[in-house]
């Protein structure tokens, strides 16, 4: 089981009314936001180095 699958299962366990598809969508969107935020932070440090 991957970390992604684990997160989906934990989310379903915490919120039983969610379907598996809804939980996958939530986890995927969160991962995209985290990745975007991480990229913004790393680019912020590179802007002043030009």
Secondary structure as UniProt FT lines:
FT   HELIX           3..14
FT   TURN            16..17
FT   HELIX           20..47
FT   TURN            48..49
//
